[in-house]
C-alpha cells in the first residue's frame, strides 16, 4: 500500500470514532469517565488530522512527534483499567491531578514507564514505539539523521540541506510512521468501544473493573 493510501486508511478511522461515540453522548452528564473518553476521541482525531496534513506537507519531523502524543492518550486511558474505581480516577484527571501521582489497585504509581510496560503485556510493540517516538520529542540523533543522506559509503561523503521539508526522509519511513498511528488508533477505538459496550449493557461504569 502506498503512502497516500495509508494516510486515507488512517483518516477513515474517524468514522469508527463517530459511530462509537454515539453511545457515549447520552451519558456525558453522568460520568466523568465518559467525558474523559470523549476528550481522548477528540484529541485522537485532531492528532491524526494534523499528522496526515504534516506528512502530506513533507514535514516528517513535526509529524513524528504526534505518534508519541497519540500513544500518550492510549496510556492515560489504559490507566483507568488499572485502578480500583475508574470513575474516581477520571474525576481526578478532570480536576487536573497528574496521572503519574495516582496509583493502581496494586499500589503501583501510574508513571509513563509503568503504563508503557503494563500496556506492552497486551501489545508488545508499544514499548518500542514509545521509546522510538520519544526520541523525536527530545532533540536526538534522529533529527540529525533525517537531515542528510550518504552519497558515498566508501568516503563517507554526504549531502545535506537547510529546509523545512523532509528532503531526506524516504517513503518507507513515513509509511512506518503512519502504520504506528493506525495501530495506536485501532487500540483507542477498541478501548472506547469497550467502554460504550459496558454502558450499553450495564449502565455507567463505576468501581467494577471486570470489563
MIDOSE-1310 file (N, C-alpha, C; in nm, 2 decimals, decimal comma, always signed):
residues 211
xxxx	+0,08/-0,12/+0,00/+0,00/+0,00/+0,00/+0,09/+0,13/+0,00; +0,06/+0,22/-0,09/+0,13/+0,34/-0,10/+0,10/+0,44/+0,02; +0,19/+0,54/+0,03/+0,18/+0,63/+0,14/+0,04/+0,70/+0,15; -0,01/+0,75/+0,04/-0,14/+0,82/+0,04/-0,25/+0,73/+0,08
xxxx	-0,24/+0,60/+0,03/-0,35/+0,50/+0,07/-0,34/+0,48/+0,22; -0,22/+0,48/+0,28/-0,21/+0,46/+0,42/-0,27/+0,58/+0,50; -0,24/+0,70/+0,45/-0,30/+0,82/+0,51/-0,45/+0,82/+0,51; -0,51/+0,77/+0,39/-0,65/+0,77/+0,38/-0,71/+0,66/+0,48
xxxx	-0,64/+0,55/+0,49/-0,68/+0,45/+0,59/-0,69/+0,50/+0,73; -0,59/+0,58/+0,77/-0,58/+0,65/+0,90/-0,70/+0,74/+0,91; -0,72/+0,82/+0,81/-0,83/+0,92/+0,82/-0,97/+0,86/+0,83; -0,98/+0,74/+0,77/-1,11/+0,67/+0,77/-1,15/+0,62/+0,91
xxxx	-1,05/+0,62/+1,00/-1,08/+0,58/+1,14/-1,18/+0,67/+1,21; -1,19/+0,80/+1,15/-1,28/+0,89/+1,21/-1,42/+0,84/+1,21; -1,46/+0,77/+1,11/-1,60/+0,71/+1,10/-1,62/+0,62/+1,22; -1,52/+0,54/+1,25/-1,54/+0,44/+1,37/-1,56/+0,52/+1,50
xxxx	-1,48/+0,62/+1,52/-1,49/+0,70/+1,64/-1,63/+0,77/+1,65; -1,68/+0,82/+1,54/-1,81/+0,89/+1,54/-1,92/+0,79/+1,57; -1,91/+0,67/+1,51/-2,02/+0,58/+1,54/-2,02/+0,53/+1,68; -1,90/+0,50/+1,74/-1,89/+0,45/+1,87/-1,93/+0,56/+1,97
xxxx	-1,90/+0,68/+1,94/-1,92/+0,80/+2,03/-2,07/+0,82/+2,05; -2,15/+0,78/+1,95/-2,30/+0,80/+1,97/-2,35/+0,73/+2,09; -2,29/+0,62/+2,13/-2,33/+0,55/+2,25/-2,29/+0,62/+2,38; -2,19/+0,71/+2,37/-2,14/+0,78/+2,49/-2,21/+0,91/+2,52
xxxx	-2,26/+0,98/+2,42/-2,32/+1,12/+2,43/-2,43/+1,12/+2,54; -2,52/+1,03/+2,54/-2,63/+1,04/+2,64/-2,58/+1,03/+2,78; -2,46/+0,99/+2,81/-2,41/+0,97/+2,95/-2,31/+1,08/+2,99; -2,29/+1,18/+2,90/-2,19/+1,29/+2,93/-2,21/+1,35/+3,07
xxxx	-2,33/+1,37/+3,11/-2,36/+1,44/+3,23/-2,37/+1,35/+3,35; -2,34/+1,22/+3,33/-2,35/+1,12/+3,44/-2,21/+1,06/+3,47; -2,12/+1,08/+3,39/-1,99/+1,01/+3,41/-1,87/+1,09/+3,36; -1,77/+1,11/+3,45/-1,65/+1,18/+3,42/-1,56/+1,09/+3,33
xxxx	-1,58/+0,96/+3,34/-1,50/+0,87/+3,26/-1,55/+0,88/+3,11; -1,68/+0,90/+3,09/-1,73/+0,93/+2,96/-1,67/+1,06/+2,90; -1,67/+1,16/+2,98/-1,62/+1,29/+2,94/-1,47/+1,27/+2,90; -1,40/+1,20/+2,98/-1,26/+1,17/+2,95/-1,24/+1,10/+2,82
xxxx	-1,33/+1,00/+2,80/-1,32/+0,92/+2,67/-1,35/+1,02/+2,55; -1,45/+1,10/+2,56/-1,48/+1,19/+2,45/-1,36/+1,29/+2,43; -1,30/+1,33/+2,53/-1,18/+1,42/+2,52/-1,07/+1,35/+2,45; -1,05/+1,22/+2,48/-0,95/+1,14/+2,41/-0,98/+1,12/+2,26
xxxx	-1,11/+1,09/+2,24/-1,15/+1,08/+2,10/-1,12/+1,20/+2,02; -1,16/+1,32/+2,07/-1,13/+1,45/+2,00/-0,98/+1,47/+1,98; -0,91/+1,44/+2,09/-0,76/+1,46/+2,07/-0,71/+1,37/+1,96; -0,75/+1,24/+1,96/-0,70/+1,15/+1,86/-0,74/+1,20/+1,72
xxxx	-0,86/+1,24/+1,70/-0,90/+1,29/+1,57/-0,82/+1,41/+1,52; -0,79/+1,50/+1,62/-0,71/+1,62/+1,59/-0,56/+1,58/+1,56; -0,51/+1,49/+1,63/-0,37/+1,45/+1,61/-0,36/+1,37/+1,48; -0,45/+1,29/+1,45/-0,45/+1,21/+1,32/-0,46/+1,31/+1,20
xxxx	-0,55/+1,41/+1,21/-0,56/+1,51/+1,11/-0,43/+1,59/+1,09; -0,38/+1,63/+1,20/-0,25/+1,71/+1,20/-0,14/+1,63/+1,14; -0,13/+1,50/+1,18/-0,03/+1,41/+1,13/-0,04/+1,39/+0,98; -0,16/+1,36/+0,93/-0,17/+1,34/+0,79/-0,14/+1,47/+0,71
xxxx	-0,18/+1,58/+0,76/-0,15/+1,71/+0,70/+0,00/+1,74/+0,69; +0,07/+1,71/+0,80/+0,21/+1,73/+0,80/+0,29/+1,64/+0,71; +0,24/+1,51/+0,71/+0,31/+1,42/+0,62/+0,29/+1,46/+0,47; +0,17/+1,50/+0,44/+0,15/+1,54/+0,30/+0,22/+1,67/+0,27
xxxx	+0,25/+1,75/+0,38/+0,33/+1,88/+0,36/+0,48/+1,85/+0,36; +0,52/+1,73/+0,37/+0,66/+1,69/+0,37/+0,73/+1,75/+0,50; +0,66/+1,74/+0,61/+0,72/+1,78/+0,74/+0,72/+1,66/+0,83; +0,80/+1,57/+0,80/+0,81/+1,44/+0,88/+0,85/+1,47/+1,03
xxxx	+0,94/+1,56/+1,05/+0,99/+1,59/+1,18/+0,88/+1,64/+1,27; +0,80/+1,73/+1,23/+0,68/+1,77/+1,31/+0,58/+1,66/+1,33; +0,56/+1,59/+1,22/+0,45/+1,48/+1,22/+0,49/+1,37/+1,32; +0,62/+1,34/+1,33/+0,67/+1,22/+1,41/+0,64/+1,25/+1,56
xxxx	+0,64/+1,37/+1,60/+0,61/+1,40/+1,74/+0,47/+1,35/+1,78; +0,38/+1,35/+1,69/+0,24/+1,32/+1,72/+0,21/+1,18/+1,75; +0,31/+1,09/+1,71/+0,29/+0,95/+1,74/+0,30/+0,93/+1,89; +0,39/+1,00/+1,95/+0,41/+0,99/+2,10/+0,29/+1,05/+2,17
xxxx	+0,23/+1,15/+2,12/+0,11/+1,21/+2,18/-0,01/+1,12/+2,17; -0,02/+1,05/+2,05/-0,13/+0,96/+2,04/-0,12/+0,84/+2,13; +0,00/+0,80/+2,15/+0,03/+0,69/+2,24/+0,00/+0,73/+2,39; +0,03/+0,86/+2,41/+0,00/+0,91/+2,55/-0,15/+0,90/+2,58
xxxx	-0,23/+0,93/+2,48/-0,38/+0,92/+2,50/-0,41/+0,78/+2,54; -0,36/+0,68/+2,47/-0,39/+0,55/+2,49/-0,35/+0,51/+2,64; -0,23/+0,54/+2,67/-0,17/+0,51/+2,81/-0,25/+0,57/+2,92; -0,30/+0,69/+2,90/-0,38/+0,76/+3,00/-0,51/+0,69/+3,02
xxxx	-0,57/+0,65/+2,91/-0,70/+0,58/+2,92/-0,68/+0,43/+2,97; -0,57/+0,37/+2,93/-0,53/+0,24/+2,98/-0,52/+0,24/+3,13; -0,47/+0,35/+3,19/-0,45/+0,37/+3,33/-0,58/+0,35/+3,41; -0,70/+0,39/+3,34/-0,83/+0,37/+3,41/-0,86/+0,23/+3,43
xxxx	-0,80/+0,14/+3,35/-0,83/-0,01/+3,37/-0,76/-0,06/+3,50; -0,66/+0,01/+3,55/-0,57/-0,04/+3,65/-0,60/+0,00/+3,79; -0,70/+0,09/+3,80/-0,73/+0,15/+3,93/-0,85/+0,08/+4,00; -0,88/+0,11/+4,13/-0,99/+0,05/+4,20/-1,12/+0,11/+4,15
xxxx	-1,13/+0,23/+4,12/-1,25/+0,30/+4,08/-1,22/+0,39/+3,96; -1,27/+0,35/+3,84/-1,24/+0,42/+3,72/-1,31/+0,56/+3,72; -1,43/+0,57/+3,78/-1,50/+0,70/+3,78/-1,42/+0,80/+3,87; -1,37/+0,75/+3,98/-1,30/+0,84/+4,07/-1,17/+0,88/+4,00
xxxx	-1,11/+0,79/+3,93/-0,98/+0,82/+3,86/-1,01/+0,93/+3,75; -1,11/+0,92/+3,68/-1,15/+1,02/+3,57/-1,18/+1,15/+3,64; -1,25/+1,15/+3,75/-1,28/+1,27/+3,82/-1,15/+1,35/+3,86; -1,05/+1,27/+3,91/-0,92/+1,33/+3,94/-0,85/+1,39/+3,82
xxxx	-0,86/+1,32/+3,71/-0,80/+1,37/+3,59/-0,86/+1,50/+3,54; -0,99/+1,50/+3,55/-1,06/+1,63/+3,51/-1,04/+1,74/+3,61; -1,00/+1,71/+3,73/-0,96/+1,81/+3,83/-0,82/+1,87/+3,80; -0,74/+1,79/+3,72/-0,61/+1,84/+3,69/-0,50/+1,76/+3,76
xxxx	-0,54/+1,65/+3,84/-0,44/+1,57/+3,91/-0,36/+1,49/+3,80; -0,23/+1,49/+3,82/-0,14/+1,42/+3,73/-0,17/+1,27/+3,75; -0,18/+1,20/+3,63/-0,19/+1,05/+3,64/-0,08/+0,99/+3,71; +0,04/+1,04/+3,69/+0,16/+0,98/+3,75/+0,17/+0,99/+3,90
xxxx	+0,08/+1,07/+3,96/+0,07/+1,09/+4,10/-0,03/+0,99/+4,16; -0,10/+0,92/+4,08/-0,20/+0,83/+4,13/-0,15/+0,68/+4,12; -0,22/+0,59/+4,19/-0,17/+0,46/+4,20/-0,27/+0,35/+4,14; -0,22/+0,24/+4,10/-0,31/+0,13/+4,05/-0,37/+0,06/+4,17
xxxx	-0,46/-0,03/+4,15/-0,52/-0,10/+4,26/-0,42/-0,19/+4,33; -0,30/-0,21/+4,27/-0,19/-0,29/+4,33/-0,09/-0,21/+4,40; -0,11/-0,07/+4,40/-0,02/+0,02/+4,46/+0,10/+0,07/+4,38; +0,09/+0,04/+4,25/+0,20/+0,09/+4,16/+0,16/+0,23/+4,12
xxxx	+0,27/+0,32/+4,11/+0,25/+0,46/+4,07/+0,22/+0,45/+3,91; +0,13/+0,53/+3,87/+0,09/+0,52/+3,73/+0,18/+0,62/+3,64; +0,31/+0,59/+3,65/+0,41/+0,66/+3,57/+0,40/+0,62/+3,42; +0,46/+0,70/+3,34/+0,47/+0,66/+3,20/+0,54/+0,53/+3,18
xxxx	+0,64/+0,51/+3,25/+0,72/+0,39/+3,24/+0,64/+0,27/+3,28; +0,57/+0,28/+3,39/+0,48/+0,17/+3,44/+0,37/+0,14/+3,34; +0,31/+0,24/+3,29/+0,20/+0,23/+3,19/+0,24/+0,16/+3,06; +0,36/+0,21/+3,01/+0,40/+0,15/+2,88/+0,44/+0,00/+2,90
xxxx	+0,50/-0,03/+3,01/+0,54/-0,17/+3,04/+0,41/-0,26/+3,06; +0,31/-0,20/+3,13/+0,19/-0,28/+3,15/+0,12/-0,30/+3,02; +0,10/-0,19/+2,94/+0,03/-0,20/+2,81/+0,11/-0,29/+2,72; +0,24/-0,30/+2,73/+0,32/-0,39/+2,64/+0,29/-0,54/+2,67
xxxx	+0,22/-0,57/+2,78/+0,18/-0,71/+2,80/+0,07/-0,75/+2,70; -0,01/-0,65/+2,66/-0,11/-0,68/+2,57/-0,07/-0,65/+2,42; +0,01/-0,54/+2,41/+0,06/-0,50/+2,28/+0,21/-0,48/+2,29; +0,29/-0,59/+2,26/+0,43/-0,58/+2,28/+0,50/-0,47/+2,20
xxxx	+0,45/-0,44/+2,09/+0,51/-0,33/+2,01/+0,51/-0,19/+2,07; +0,42/-0,17/+2,17/+0,40/-0,04/+2,22/+0,53/+0,01/+2,29; +0,60/-0,07/+2,36/+0,72/-0,03/+2,43/+0,82/+0,03/+2,33; +0,84/-0,04/+2,22/+0,94/+0,01/+2,12/+0,89/+0,14/+2,05
xxxx	+0,76/+0,14/+2,02/+0,70/+0,27/+1,96/+0,72/+0,38/+2,06; +0,69/+0,36/+2,19/+0,71/+0,46/+2,29/+0,85/+0,51/+2,29; +0,95/+0,42/+2,29/+1,09/+0,46/+2,30/+1,13/+0,53/+2,18; +1,10/+0,48/+2,06/+1,14/+0,54/+1,94/+1,07/+0,68/+1,92
xxxx	+0,95/+0,69/+1,94/+0,88/+0,82/+1,93/+0,92/+0,92/+2,03; +0,96/+0,88/+2,14/+1,02/+0,97/+2,24/+1,15/+1,03/+2,20; +1,22/+0,96/+2,11/+1,34/+1,01/+2,05/+1,32/+1,13/+1,96; +1,20/+1,15/+1,91/+1,16/+1,26/+1,83/+1,11/+1,38/+1,91
xxxx	+1,06/+1,35/+2,03/+1,01/+1,46/+2,12/+1,13/+1,54/+2,17; +1,23/+1,48/+2,22/+1,35/+1,54/+2,26/+1,45/+1,54/+2,15; +1,53/+1,65/+2,13/+1,63/+1,65/+2,03/+1,72/+1,54/+2,04; +1,75/+1,47/+1,93/+1,83/+1,35/+1,94/+1,89/+1,33/+1,80
xxxx	+1,97/+1,22/+1,79/+2,04/+1,19/+1,66/+1,93/+1,17/+1,55; +1,81/+1,13/+1,59/+1,71/+1,11/+1,49/+1,68/+1,23/+1,40; +1,69/+1,35/+1,47/+1,67/+1,47/+1,40/+1,78/+1,50/+1,30; +1,90/+1,46/+1,34/+2,02/+1,48/+1,26/+2,02/+1,39/+1,14
xxxx	+1,98/+1,26/+1,16/+1,98/+1,16/+1,06/+1,87/+1,19/+0,95; +1,77/+1,26/+0,99/+1,67/+1,30/+0,88/+1,71/+1,42/+0,80; +1,82/+1,47/+0,83/+1,87/+1,60/+0,76/+1,97/+1,58/+0,66; +2,01/+1,46/+0,63/+2,11/+1,43/+0,53/+2,10/+1,29/+0,47
xxxx	+2,18/+1,26/+0,37/+2,19/+1,13/+0,31/+2,33/+1,10/+0,27; +2,37/+0,98/+0,28/+2,51/+0,94/+0,24/+2,51/+0,92/+0,09; +2,60/+0,98/+0,03/+2,61/+0,97/-0,12/+2,73/+0,89/-0,16; +2,82/+0,86/-0,07/+2,94/+0,77/-0,10/+2,98/+0,70/+0,03
xxxx	+2,94/+0,57/+0,04/+2,97/+0,49/+0,16/+3,12/+0,47/+0,18; +3,20/+0,47/+0,08/+3,34/+0,44/+0,10/+3,41/+0,56/+0,16; +3,38/+0,68/+0,11/+3,45/+0,80/+0,16/+3,37/+0,87/+0,27; +3,24/+0,83/+0,29/+3,16/+0,89/+0,40/+3,11/+1,02/+0,36
xxxx	+3,11/+1,06/+0,23/+3,06/+1,19/+0,18/+2,91/+1,18/+0,19; +2,85/+1,30/+0,23/+2,70/+1,30/+0,24/+2,65/+1,44/+0,19; +2,52/+1,44/+0,17/+2,46/+1,56/+0,12/+2,36/+1,61/+0,22; +2,35/+1,74/+0,24/+2,25/+1,79/+0,34/+2,20/+1,92/+0,28
xxxx	+2,10/+1,97/+0,35/+2,03/+2,10/+0,31/+1,96/+2,16/+0,43; +1,95/+2,29/+0,43/+1,87/+2,36/+0,53/+1,73/+2,39/+0,47; +1,63/+2,32/+0,52/+1,50/+2,32/+0,46/+1,39/+2,28/+0,56; +1,27/+2,34/+0,54/+1,16/+2,30/+0,63/+1,09/+2,17/+0,58
xxxx	+1,13/+2,12/+0,46/+1,08/+2,00/+0,40/+1,17/+1,88/+0,44; +1,10/+1,76/+0,44/+1,18/+1,64/+0,48/+1,24/+1,58/+0,35; +1,34/+1,65/+0,30/+1,40/+1,61/+0,17/+1,47/+1,47/+0,18; +1,51/+1,43/+0,29/+1,59/+1,31/+0,30/+1,52/+1,19/+0,38
xxxx	+1,39/+1,21/+0,40/+1,32/+1,10/+0,47/+1,25/+1,01/+0,36; +1,29/+0,89/+0,35/+1,23/+0,80/+0,25/+1,08/+0,77/+0,28; +1,00/+0,73/+0,18/+0,86/+0,70/+0,20/+0,85/+0,58/+0,29; +0,94/+0,49/+0,29/+0,93/+0,37/+0,38/+0,92/+0,41/+0,52
xxxx	+1,00/+0,51/+0,56/+0,99/+0,56/+0,70/+0,86/+0,63/+0,73; +0,81/+0,70/+0,63/+0,68/+0,77/+0,65/+0,57/+0,67/+0,66; +0,57/+0,56/+0,58/+0,47/+0,46/+0,59/+0,48/+0,39/+0,72; +0,60/+0,36/+0,77/+0,61/+0,30/+0,90/+0,55/+0,39/+1,01
xxxx	+0,57/+0,52/+1,00/+0,51/+0,61/+1,10/+0,36/+0,61/+1,09; +0,30/+0,61/+0,97/+0,16/+0,60/+0,95/+0,10/+0,47/+1,01; +0,18/+0,36/+0,99/+0,13/+0,23/+1,04/+0,13/+0,24/+1,20; +0,22/+0,31/+1,26/+0,22/+0,33/+1,40/+0,09/+0,40/+1,45
xxxx	+0,06/+0,51/+1,37/-0,06/+0,59/+1,41/-0,18/+0,51/+1,39; -0,19/+0,43/+1,29/-0,31/+0,34/+1,27/-0,32/+0,24/+1,38; -0,21/+0,18/+1,42/-0,21/+0,07/+1,52/-0,26/+0,13/+1,66; -0,20/+0,25/+1,69/-0,24/+0,32/+1,82/-0,39/+0,36/+1,81
xxxx	-0,43/+0,41/+1,70/-0,57/+0,45/+1,68/-0,67/+0,33/+1,69; -0,63/+0,22/+1,64/-0,71/+0,09/+1,65/-0,72/+0,05/+1,79; -0,61/+0,07/+1,87/-0,62/+0,03/+2,01/-0,71/+0,13/+2,09; -0,71/+0,25/+2,05/-0,80/+0,35/+2,11/-0,95/+0,32/+2,08
xxxx	-0,97/+0,29/+1,95/-1,10/+0,26/+1,91/-1,16/+0,14/+1,99; -1,07/+0,04/+2,01/-1,12/-0,08/+2,08/-1,15/-0,05/+2,23; -1,07/+0,04/+2,28/-1,09/+0,08/+2,42/-1,22/+0,16/+2,44; -1,24/+0,26/+2,35/-1,36/+0,34/+2,36/-1,48/+0,25/+2,33
xxxx	-1,47/+0,16/+2,24/-1,58/+0,07/+2,21/-1,61/-0,02/+2,33; -1,51/-0,06/+2,40/-1,53/-0,14/+2,52/-1,61/-0,06/+2,63; -1,58/+0,06/+2,64/-1,65/+0,15/+2,74/-1,79/+0,16/+2,69; -1,81/+0,19/+2,57/-1,95/+0,21/+2,51/-2,03/+0,08/+2,53
xxxx	-1,97/-0,04/+2,52/-2,04/-0,16/+2,54/-2,08/-0,18/+2,68; -1,99/-0,15/+2,78/-2,02/-0,16/+2,92/-2,14/-0,07/+2,95; -2,14/+0,05/+2,90/-2,25/+0,14/+2,92/-2,38/+0,09/+2,87; -2,38/+0,03/+2,75/-2,50/-0,02/+2,68/-2,56/-0,13/+2,76
xxxx	-2,48/-0,22/+2,82/-2,53/-0,34/+2,88/-2,54/-0,33/+3,03; -2,46/-0,25/+3,09/-2,45/-0,24/+3,24/-2,48/-0,10/+3,30; -2,49/+0,00/+3,21/-2,51/+0,13/+3,27/-2,37/+0,20/+3,28; -2,37/+0,32/+3,34/-2,25/+0,39/+3,36/-2,15/+0,32/+3,45
xxxx	-2,03/+0,30/+3,40/-1,93/+0,22/+3,48/-1,88/+0,30/+3,60; -1,86/+0,23/+3,71/-1,80/+0,29/+3,83/-1,68/+0,21/+3,88; -1,70/+0,15/+3,99/-1,58/+0,08/+4,05/-1,56/-0,06/+4,00; -1,65/-0,12/+3,93/-1,64/-0,25/+3,88/-1,54/-0,25/+3,76
xxx	-1,42/-0,31/+3,78/-1,32/-0,31/+3,68/-1,31/-0,45/+3,61; -1,41/-0,52/+3,61/-1,40/-0,65/+3,54/-1,41/-0,65/+3,39; -1,46/-0,53/+3,34/-1,47/-0,52/+3,20/-1,35/-0,46/+3,14
